[in-house]
Amino acid sequence: MTDATFEIRMQVMWNRLISVVEEQAMTLLRTAFSTSVREAGDLSAGVFDPAGRMLAQAVTGTPGHVNTMAEAVLHFITEIGRDNMFPGDTYVTNDPWKGTGHLHDITMVSPSFRGDVLVGFFACTAHVVDVGGRGFGADGKSVYEEGIQIPIMKFAERGRVNADLIRILRANVREANQVVGDFYSLAACNDVGHRRLIAMMDEIGLADLDALGDFIFSRTRAATQDRIAALPKGRWANDLLTDGYDSPVRLACAVEIAEVSVNVDFTGTDGISPRGINVPIIYTKAYASYALKCVVAPDIPNNWASLEAFTITSPENILNAPRPAPVAVRHVIGHLVPDLVLGALAKALPGQVLAEGAAALWNIHMSVRPVAGQAGRRAEILMFNSGGMGARPGLDGLSATAFPSGVMTMAVEATEHTGPIVVWRKELRPGSGGDGEYRGGLGQMIEIEPLPGHEFDFSAMFDRVNHPARGRDGGHDGAPGAAMLDDGTRLKPKGWQHVPAGRRLILHLPGGGGFGDSSRRSGAARAIDIARGYVTGEPE
């Protein structure tokens, strides 16, 4: 076989592998019970070689799931053991330190056998609506309060589902049918990937994935190292303040660019919080690596070889919180890690990095119930909402867009279908994007009311309320967020709170920071802003 023929053959098989993991992810999207999965795409899916190195990921999925999954598979291999793996097996965990950072994410890994030969693994993750305990919120003081913990174990052995695990799940969660249904959806996701991979190998005549893996990794590694080699060399630091739980939390990092690698160190970050906003290092690594990749190699496939170039170090602190720290809403601080890292990269690459944005999702978990003495319906509802992205060099920021998580907005109709609430308003928030040569993306205004005869408690998981997104290179800050009732009562940005019958919850989501001196914004761009209602008056 000539070199050219080999290259073509490998490229065709690489494309086939991508189609395999895409179908794997689509299976989860189509069969999931939770709206966070089927509507918002809060999931990941990928295929790994027998050593547990990620070969390819599905396009659908969040960096927090994909990049933690890339490390999690190695934990599964170590704990299950190769001698205890059989065709038809599926393994599961929600261990925050060996999975994706908190208990609400379920990770499943399945070995893929061709005959009796292990040729790889499939893995997937998804956020389930409930894991028991306090519920999805920041109020817990240890991981033991936050829900049921599932150590790495077998969900199924040789195709036989662990019935005892299912019984334990049903006894510990509020929405048993949804949660158990999602477990089966995750298992089906991996099974579809396995069947498509074996069909591909049989069709092409592949005995294993070794040659394809070498092709993928060697080219990815070389391309990533070339990009790093072209960067300025040195060390750049950055810090930012977040709202925290009861008091602000300082995040700090230093980015050091070497010849063929980049390290991010989080020394100087504030210590472990007594509340559930702590971040296991596996999740911090995921989003720090994502930030680096966005700047260094955005068009290079995300796999073991590209992630290998990025190393993360940190002492114990809120971004490297050990067990049993509470971590339920680790995404709030974790989603601010890219803004932190990008701020350091902006000093290395002036004029080339976007401004800060809303970053953390404004997730709302609502526990809805009938008012005492009235008939009605109970429901656990999870709703994802996004503020504005920071402005980019040469482009305005995207409005109501989930960066860095990448999850989709849930349709209002789908959210209302899951429980007795009405979403009266969900629209862009005028004037929330920071002014600049390029304007920051807009946040949203959202109003939610329980149906007559109902009330709800909700878990606030908000940030950028007291510390808005900062502009870059002279751009203005984005507008801060706010949470309140329709009678004017101000609510806390974090923690479980109450919305009584007849009242509406009102959310003003934060906007992204502007980029560049506002005096350089074109008249045409300002006219469009006014015509579309993006601004409320003359710039400051």
C-alpha positions in Angstrom: 0.0 0.0 0.0 1.4 3.4 -1.0 1.7 6.2 1.5 -1.0 8.2 -0.4 -3.3 5.2 -0.4 -2.7 4.6 3.3 -3.5 8.3 4.1 -6.7 8.2 2.1 -7.7 4.9 3.8 -7.1 6.2 7.3 -8.9 9.5 6.6 -12.0 7.5 5.4 -11.9 5.4 8.5 -11.5 8.6 10.7 -14.6 10.0 9.0 -16.5 6.7 9.7 -15.4 6.8 13.3 -16.8 10.3 13.7 -20.1 9.1 12.3 -20.1 6.3 14.8 -19.8 8.6 17.8 -22.3 11.0 16.3 -24.9 8.2 16.1 -23.9 7.2 19.6 -24.7 10.7 20.9 -27.9 11.0 18.8 -29.2 7.8 20.5 -28.9 9.5 23.9 -30.6 12.7 22.6 -33.5 10.7 21.2 -34.1 8.4 24.1 -33.2 10.5 27.2 -36.0 11.2 29.7 -34.5 14.4 31.2 -35.1 17.7 29.4 -31.5 18.8 30.2 -30.3 16.0 27.9 -32.8 15.7 25.1 -33.5 19.5 24.8 -30.3 21.1 26.0 -27.7 18.5 24.9 -26.1 18.4 28.4 -24.1 15.2 27.5 -21.1 13.7 25.9 -20.2 10.6 23.9 -16.9 9.2 22.7 -14.8 6.2 21.6 -11.5 5.2 23.2 -8.8 2.7 22.4 -8.1 -0.3 24.6 -5.7 1.8 26.7 -8.5 4.3 27.5 -7.2 7.1 25.3 -9.9 9.1 23.6 -9.9 8.6 19.8 -12.9 10.8 18.9 -15.8 12.6 20.5 -19.2 13.5 19.3 -19.8 17.1 18.3 -22.8 17.3 20.6 -21.6 17.7 24.2 -20.1 20.1 26.7 -16.4 20.5 27.3 -17.0 19.8 31.0 -18.4 16.4 30.1 -16.2 15.6 27.1 -12.8 16.5 28.7 -13.6 14.9 32.1 -14.8 11.8 30.3 -11.4 11.6 28.6 -9.8 11.1 32.0 -12.6 9.2 33.6 -12.3 6.2 31.4 -8.8 5.5 32.8 -10.4 5.4 36.3 -12.9 2.8 35.1 -10.2 0.6 33.6 -8.1 0.7 36.8 -11.0 0.0 39.1 -12.9 -2.7 37.1 -9.8 -4.4 35.9 -9.2 -6.0 32.5 -9.7 -9.5 33.8 -13.2 -8.6 35.0 -14.4 -7.1 31.7 -16.7 -9.2 29.4 -18.8 -8.7 26.3 -22.1 -7.1 27.2 -20.7 -5.2 30.2 -21.6 -1.6 31.1 -20.0 0.3 34.0 -21.3 3.4 35.8 -20.3 6.0 38.3 -21.3 9.5 39.4 -18.2 10.0 41.6 -17.4 13.7 41.3 -13.6 13.1 41.4 -13.5 10.2 39.0 -16.4 11.3 36.7 -17.5 14.8 35.8 -17.3 16.8 39.0 -20.7 16.4 40.7 -23.2 13.7 41.6 -25.9 14.8 39.1 -23.7 13.6 36.1 -23.8 9.9 35.3 -20.9 8.5 33.4 -21.2 5.1 31.7 -18.3 3.2 30.1 -18.7 0.0 28.0 -16.0 -2.3 26.7 -16.2 -3.0 23.0 -15.3 -6.6 22.1 -14.8 -8.0 18.6 -15.3 -11.6 19.3 -13.2 -12.2 22.4 -10.8 -9.4 21.7 -11.1 -6.0 23.4 -10.8 -3.4 20.7 -11.9 -0.2 22.6 -14.4 1.5 24.9 -17.4 3.7 24.5 -18.2 6.3 27.1 -21.0 8.8 27.6 -22.3 11.2 30.3 -25.5 13.0 31.0 -27.0 15.2 33.7 -30.0 13.5 35.4 -32.8 15.5 37.1 -32.3 14.2 40.6 -29.9 12.2 42.7 -31.7 12.6 46.0 -30.1 14.4 49.0 -30.6 18.2 49.1 -31.3 18.4 45.4 -29.4 20.4 42.8 -28.1 23.4 44.8 -25.2 25.0 46.6 -26.5 24.6 50.2 -24.8 21.4 51.2 -21.8 21.3 53.5 -20.3 18.0 52.2 -20.8 15.7 49.3 -22.6 13.3 51.6 -25.6 15.7 51.8 -25.8 16.2 48.0 -27.2 12.8 47.0 -26.6 9.2 46.4 -23.0 8.3 45.5 -22.4 5.5 43.0 -18.8 4.2 43.0 -17.4 2.8 39.8 -19.3 -0.5 39.4 -21.1 -2.6 36.9 -24.5 -1.4 35.6 -24.7 -4.6 33.6 -22.5 -7.7 33.4 -22.6 -9.8 30.2 -25.8 -8.0 29.2 -27.6 -8.6 32.6 -28.6 -5.4 34.3 -27.8 -5.0 38.0 -31.3 -5.1 39.5 -30.1 -4.2 43.0 -28.6 -1.0 41.7 -31.9 -0.1 40.1 -33.8 -0.7 43.3 -31.3 1.4 45.3 -31.7 4.2 42.8 -35.5 4.1 43.0 -35.4 4.3 46.8 -33.1 7.4 46.8 -34.3 9.8 44.1 -37.5 11.9 43.7 -38.0 11.3 40.0 -37.3 7.6 39.8 -38.7 6.9 36.4 -36.8 9.8 34.8 -33.5 8.8 36.4 -33.7 5.1 35.8 -34.9 5.8 32.2 -31.8 8.0 31.7 -29.6 5.2 33.0 -31.0 2.9 30.3 -30.6 5.6 27.7 -26.9 6.0 28.6 -26.4 2.2 28.3 -28.2 2.2 24.9 -26.0 5.0 23.7 -22.9 3.0 24.3 -24.4 -0.1 22.8 -25.3 1.6 19.6 -21.7 2.9 19.3 -20.3 -0.6 19.9 -22.6 -2.1 17.2 -21.7 0.6 14.7 -18.0 0.2 15.4 -18.0 -3.5 14.9 -20.0 -3.2 11.7 -17.5 -0.7 10.4 -14.5 -3.0 11.3 -16.2 -6.0 9.7 -16.9 -4.1 6.6 -13.4 -2.7 6.2 -11.6 -5.7 7.5 -10.0 -4.2 10.6 -8.8 -6.5 13.3 -8.2 -3.7 15.7 -8.0 0.1 16.0 -4.2 0.3 16.5 -3.2 1.7 13.1 -6.1 4.1 13.0 -5.3 5.3 16.6 -1.7 5.9 15.6 -2.8 7.9 12.6 -5.1 10.0 14.7 -2.8 10.7 17.5 0.4 11.3 15.5 -1.2 13.9 13.3 -3.1 15.5 16.1 0.0 15.7 18.3 2.1 17.2 15.5 -0.5 19.8 14.6 -1.0 20.9 18.2 2.7 21.2 18.9 3.1 23.3 15.7 0.5 25.7 17.0 2.1 26.0 20.4 5.6 26.5 18.8 4.2 29.6 17.0 3.0 31.2 20.3 5.1 33.7 22.3 7.0 32.0 25.1 6.7 33.1 28.7 4.4 33.3 31.7 1.3 35.5 32.1 -1.0 35.8 35.1 -4.6 36.8 35.6 -7.2 36.9 38.3 -10.9 37.7 38.7 -13.6 37.9 41.4 -16.7 35.8 41.4 -19.8 36.3 43.6 -19.1 33.1 45.7 -21.8 32.0 48.1 -21.7 34.4 51.0 -18.7 36.4 50.0 -16.6 37.0 46.9 -14.1 34.3 45.7 -10.9 35.2 44.0 -9.7 33.0 41.2 -6.1 33.3 40.0 -4.0 31.5 37.3 -0.7 31.7 35.5 -0.4 30.4 32.0 3.1 29.3 31.0 3.8 28.6 27.3 6.8 26.3 26.6 8.0 24.9 23.3 5.5 22.1 22.8 3.2 22.4 25.9 1.2 24.9 27.9 0.7 24.7 31.6 -2.0 26.5 33.7 -1.3 26.8 37.4 -4.1 28.0 39.8 -1.9 29.0 42.8 -3.3 32.1 44.4 -6.9 31.0 44.1 -9.1 31.2 47.2 -9.5 28.2 49.5 -12.2 25.6 49.7 -15.7 26.9 50.2 -18.0 25.5 53.0 -20.8 25.4 50.4 -21.3 23.4 47.2 -19.5 25.7 44.7 -16.2 23.8 45.0 -14.7 22.3 41.8 -12.9 18.9 41.6 -9.6 19.2 39.7 -10.9 16.9 36.9 -13.5 19.6 36.0 -11.1 22.5 36.4 -8.7 20.6 34.0 -11.6 20.1 31.5 -12.4 23.8 31.2 -8.9 25.1 31.4 -7.9 22.8 28.6 -10.9 24.0 26.6 -9.9 27.6 27.0 -6.4 26.9 25.8 -7.8 24.9 22.8 -10.1 27.7 21.8 -7.1 30.0 21.3 -4.3 27.6 20.4 -5.9 24.9 18.2 -9.7 25.4 17.8 -9.8 23.5 14.5 -7.7 20.5 15.6 -9.7 17.4 16.7 -10.2 17.1 20.4 -8.7 13.8 21.5 -6.1 12.3 23.9 -3.1 13.7 21.9 -4.4 17.2 21.6 -5.3 17.3 25.4 -1.9 15.8 26.2 -0.2 19.1 25.3 -2.1 21.0 28.1 -1.2 20.4 31.7 -3.0 21.7 34.8 -1.5 22.2 38.3 -3.0 23.6 41.5 -2.7 23.4 45.3 -5.8 22.5 47.2 -8.3 25.3 46.8 -11.8 26.0 45.4 -10.6 24.8 42.0 -8.9 21.7 43.4 -11.3 20.7 46.2 -10.7 17.2 47.7 -13.3 14.7 48.8 -15.7 15.2 50.7 -16.1 18.9 49.8 -19.6 19.9 48.6 -19.5 20.2 44.8 -23.1 20.1 43.6 -22.9 23.4 41.6 -19.3 23.1 40.6 -20.2 24.4 37.1 -20.8 27.9 38.4 -17.1 28.5 39.4 -15.9 26.0 36.8 -17.5 27.9 33.9 -15.6 31.0 34.9 -12.3 29.2 34.5 -12.1 29.9 30.7 -12.6 33.6 31.3 -9.8 33.4 33.9 -7.4 31.5 31.5 -8.4 33.6 28.5 -7.6 36.8 30.4 -4.0 35.5 30.9 -3.8 34.5 27.2 -5.0 38.0 26.2 -1.8 39.4 27.7 0.3 37.0 25.7 -1.8 37.6 22.5 -3.0 41.2 22.8 -6.0 42.1 20.6 -6.7 38.4 19.8 -8.9 37.2 22.7 -12.6 37.8 23.4 -13.8 39.8 26.4 -15.3 38.2 29.5 -18.9 36.9 29.3 -21.7 35.8 31.5 -19.8 32.4 31.6 -21.8 30.3 34.2 -25.2 29.0 33.1 -28.1 30.5 35.0 -29.6 27.1 35.8 -32.8 26.9 37.7 -33.9 23.8 39.5 -37.6 24.1 40.6 -39.3 21.9 43.0 -43.0 22.5 42.4 -45.9 21.4 44.6 -49.5 22.1 45.3 -50.3 24.7 48.0 -51.3 22.9 51.2 -54.8 21.7 51.1 -55.2 22.0 47.3 -55.0 19.3 44.6 -52.2 19.6 42.1 -49.1 18.1 40.6 -45.6 17.8 42.0 -42.6 18.1 39.7 -38.8 18.6 39.6 -38.0 20.9 36.7 -34.5 21.8 35.5 -34.2 24.8 33.2 -31.0 26.0 31.5 -30.6 29.7 30.6 -27.6 31.7 29.3 -26.4 35.3 29.5 -24.3 37.1 26.8 -20.9 36.2 25.5 -18.1 38.7 25.5 -17.4 40.7 22.4 -14.8 39.2 20.1 -12.0 40.9 18.1 -13.9 42.0 15.0 -17.3 40.8 16.1 -20.0 41.6 18.6 -20.6 39.0 21.3 -23.3 36.4 20.9 -26.5 37.0 22.9 -28.1 34.5 25.2 -25.4 31.9 24.3 -23.9 29.3 26.6 -20.2 29.8 26.5 -18.2 27.9 27.5 -20.6 25.0 28.2 -22.1 25.0 24.7 -25.5 23.6 25.9 -28.6 24.5 24.0 -31.5 26.6 25.3 -34.5 24.6 26.4 -37.7 25.3 24.5 -40.2 27.0 26.8 -42.9 24.5 25.7 -40.7 21.5 26.8 -40.0 23.1 30.1 -43.7 23.9 30.8 -44.6 20.3 29.8 -42.5 18.9 32.6 -44.4 20.6 35.5 -47.1 23.1 36.6 -45.4 26.4 35.7 -45.8 29.2 33.1 -42.9 31.0 31.6 -44.4 34.4 30.9 -41.4 36.1 29.5 -38.1 35.0 27.9 -36.5 37.7 25.8 -33.2 39.5 25.2 -32.3 42.2 27.8 -31.7 45.5 26.2 -28.6 47.4 27.2 -27.0 44.4 29.0 -24.1 44.0 26.5 -21.0 46.1 27.4 -20.3 48.9 24.9 -17.2 49.0 22.9 -15.9 48.9 19.3 -17.6 45.6 19.4 -20.6 45.2 21.7 -20.9 42.4 24.3 -23.7 39.9 23.9 -27.0 40.5 25.6 -28.4 38.6 28.5 -32.1 37.7 28.9 -35.1 38.6 30.9 -37.2 35.7 32.2 -40.4 35.5 34.2 -41.7 32.2 35.7 -44.9 31.7 37.7 -46.3 28.5 39.3 -49.8 27.6 38.0 -52.7 28.6 40.2 -52.8 26.6 43.4 -49.1 25.8 43.2 -45.9 27.2 44.7 -42.2 26.3 44.2 -38.8 26.3 45.8 -36.0 27.0 43.4 -32.2 26.6 43.6 -30.4 29.7 42.5 -27.1 28.9 40.8 -26.2 32.4 39.5 -23.0 34.5 39.3 -22.0 37.8 37.7 -24.6 39.5 40.0 -22.0 41.5 42.0 -19.1 41.1 39.6 -20.1 41.7 36.0 -18.2 40.5 33.0 -15.2 42.8 32.3 -14.6 44.4 28.9 -11.3 43.9 27.0 -9.0 46.5 25.5 -11.1 49.5 26.6 -14.5 47.9 26.2 -17.1 48.5 28.9 -18.3 45.9 31.4 -21.4 43.9 30.7 -24.5 44.5 32.9 -24.7 42.5 36.1 -27.4 40.0 36.7 -30.3 40.1 39.2 -32.9 37.8 40.7 -36.1 39.0 42.3 -39.8 38.5 42.8 -42.3 40.6 40.9 -43.1 42.5 44.1 -39.5 43.8 44.1 -38.2 41.4 46.7 -34.5 40.8 45.9 -33.3 37.2 46.0 -29.9 35.7 46.7 -27.8 34.6 43.7 -27.2 31.2 45.3 -29.2 28.8 47.4 -32.7 27.4 47.7 -35.4 30.0 47.9 -39.2 30.2 47.8 -41.7 31.5 45.2 -45.2 31.6 46.7 -48.4 31.1 44.8 -49.4 34.1 42.8 -45.9 35.5 42.6 -43.4 35.5 39.6 -39.7 34.8 39.7 -37.9 37.5 37.6 -34.4 36.9 36.3 -32.2 39.5 34.6 -29.3 37.6 33.1 -25.9 39.3 32.8 -24.4 40.6 29.5 -21.0 40.1 28.0 -18.2 42.7 28.2 -17.4 44.9 25.2 -14.2 44.8 23.2 -12.2 47.9 22.2 -12.7 51.6 22.6 -16.4 52.5 22.3 -15.6 55.7 20.3 -14.5 53.4 17.5 -17.9 51.7 17.1 -19.3 52.4 13.7 -22.4 54.5 13.2 -24.0 51.8 11.2 -23.5 49.3 14.0 -25.1 51.7 16.5 -28.0 52.3 14.2 -28.6 48.5 14.0 -28.4 48.2 17.8 -31.1 50.9 18.2 -33.3 49.5 15.4 -33.3 46.1 16.9 -33.8 47.3 20.5 -30.4 46.0 21.7 -29.6 49.3 23.5 -31.8 51.5 25.6 -30.3 55.0 24.8 -27.1 56.8 23.9 -23.8 55.2 24.9 -22.0 56.5 28.0 
